[in-house]
Amino acid sequence: MVDSVAAEMTSEGSAAGQVNGRGKHIANGEAVASSHVDSSGELDRRLAAVERLVKVHDRTIKRALDLAASYLNEPRGKSTGVSPEGEP
């Protein structure tokens, strides 16, 4: 189960980039840092890309929290034979 979640998270994160004018794949942060916004169309495109990433991150965080809650709610360990009041 952990491996499938890790693979899912990796595949979701791998889309966080674009191909620049020279055909080189660059991360979205690098694209913003290395160039300025030329037009409102470019701004709209970049904003849409950021919104998609935020949505993916929201789903990933929700999935991680659900898994953590599921793990923490599972009964674990051997019974020690001690009652909650401390009596055997």
PyMOL commands that set and color helices and strands:
alter all, ss='L'
color gray80, all
select helices_A, chain A and resi 2-13+28-34+40-73
alter helices_A, ss='H'
color red, helices_A
select strands_A, chain A and resi 17-19+25-27
alter strands_A, ss='S'
color yellow, strands_A
deselect
rebuild
show_as cartoon
